[in-house]
Amino acid sequence: MPEIALTSDPAHLRQGSSIGQPLTRRDGPLKVTGGARFAADNHPPGMLFAVMAVSGIARGRVTALDVAAAKAHPGVVEVMTPENRPPLAGDPDGKDSPFSFRLDALQNSAVRYPQQPIAVVIAETLEAATEGAALLAPRYEAEAPRTGLDGSAPFTPPAVGAGNPASASHGDVEAGLQDAARVMEATYETPAQYHNAMEPHAIVAAWDGPRLILDTPSQGMAMAQARIAGLLGMEAKDIHIRSPFLGGGFGSKGMLNGPQLLGILAARLTGRPVKLVLRRDQMYGPVGHRAPTRQTIRMGTDAGGAFTAIANHTRTATSTHDDFIEPAADVTHTLYATPALATSHDAVRLDTGTPMFMRAPGEAPGSIALESAVDEMAEACGMDPLAFRLKNYAEVEPASGKPFSSKALRECYAKGAERFGWAGRLLEPRRMRDEAGLLVGWGMGTATFPALMFAGNARAVLRADGTGLVETGAHDMGQGAWTAFAQVTADGLGLPIGRIEFRSGTSDLPDAGIAGGSAHMATVSTAIHHAGAAVIGKLAALATGDERSPLFGAGNAGVVAREGRLHRRDDEARSESYAEILARAGLEEIEATGTGAADPASREAFAMHAHGAVFVEVKVDPEFGQVRATRVVGAFAAGRVINPRMVRSQYFGGMIWGVSFALHEKAVTDARTGRIMNANLAEYHLPVNADVPSLEAILVEEHDPHVNPLGIKGVGEIAITGTAGAVANAVWHATGVRVRRFPVTLEALIG
Ligand code: MOS
């Protein structure tokens, strides 16, 4: 049986504080009783069902649709095609930032990728809409699809990821390789992967006069609101988005997508509320994916095993009509010290949906290649992989020279290795067996993810009844973010968690920015913290300026807020409750706002990353090559832990995805048709319970006063990064076979 260890870490529990407590999800009971209303659960009166018809070819154009047959089907109300799609004020093919993706919204008859929407059938029932869509029987003029990483002429993109340079270097790599005592060069390939959130993309769109009401899962409501406003020629304030629950996102719900726009347009066309939910196979096209990569890594070390040079050239793919360039080589800049380093990217244009941010974009595919290469280099040096990493990890960011939190990384190496029992590892591969004769391998990988922040806002209120409120348009993809924000709220307002209200998840609340880049907890918590401090400041001013208060004359800095009371710092016995202060001032409530954003001065001075180390055991059947990950131990340092239960759960999720990356996931494209052959959850392999090993996540304590006032770094993405490479390295250690094309398959091990 897989076992998930919940070893508690008392160091994170602070007395009298909500922050640090392993609270369970506040929305847990709603979710397990079916009371949580996800977007597709909404059913406004008069609602119609929309079903997309999607392209069966990868490239070409639609020459005929049997609209008459679909319209004649009982229950079908309307068929939306490029002929009758309502006009747009903005160009869906417009792009003004790396976060605005070109959308397919029935512009014309062109087909740019398989599963592209080509029509929408709108009916009284889901069944009628589904049947109507099938009756469209599209005909096409098909052209030969471009597939694979050599599918078209490569180009050098102007930028990668969210705007990083496509290439970067320092020192002289060629000289470094020339002078090296040992060199290695290898090419690693990672496949296209699809987000596959459990909740499919969905929208319920209803027009209320000039206002547009949208129930749709979103990782970035304010950004979606602005984009929709531009496309429809509306004011953002007239667009109301509700996104209280998400069943996963992983990046695919970060930006407005084409099907959302089609749902809105279907409601405009019919004048009735419309629900549009993607089928699972329709999620393999218009809503993003992780692009494939081919990474060529060259490394050199001196006689003592210290790097003299590292280079990564990454080839990746984007669509024919938009640019998202998976920044896979960039992680090479953030882990290991070397006097010479060069990274570069190029890309090919394929007849595929546009790739997009997907959990640890860049870092996930980049680190499975980098950590494999580091392991190969250690092997060439005859060194233990941990000893090799301890020799080479960076104390300062290689390019900028800014200091890292490398002490935390050292602790992750030490704690993870000890817990795993790494010291008992034999250096040579294929030497360890279990009692059943299976080959046993132990591998490790370093985890890293930048500690980013976006900009977000919050509003805090203290009420005369002694309760408090925080409002912020934040997002919870299912990981328990709102529970953690409520904990930050309680501490920010100096109230027990039972006396606070936390409102979130709609676009009319203060803009909290995007839930992405593992930055939401840091950004929004900082906003809440500042809003709380501001409203407590107002309360303190009321008390300390009032002769009738026991706090009179103490000054704002002379009071401390705790459990709904302000105390004099110099004499804690002299205190007054929030309710008393507000009552005497004759106020129902007071409020203040706060903003969370990165501090440019500290970002200038420090390289900010979360770190970790992951240790994996695999067992491999020597005859059949079947691999099972049997044990994963990760140690992670990511600043202040708001809720250890949620944080550990994020680490488990990341580690499971790391196992999945190394052993399971791959979208397979048919080179003849350009179609994805496994666009379903039966054949697109994901780990199920039986594939999930014993997991353990160690929370390494880290106090980083520079990232933000609460010392928070993100935890959503880091754990996939070390794990995938650790699994690959464990497979090598078990078998002596170095697999460089992922996922690892049976035939690679027995072939
Ligand atoms: Mo994440 S890929 O930034 O949702």
Boltz pocket constraint, residues with backbone or C-beta under 6 A from the ligand:
constraints:
  - pocket:
      binder: B
      contacts: [[A, 219], [A, 249], [A, 250], [A, 251], [A, 252], [A, 254], [A, 357], [A, 358], [A, 359], [A, 360], [A, 361], [A, 515], [A, 516], [A, 517], [A, 518]]
      max_distance: 6.0
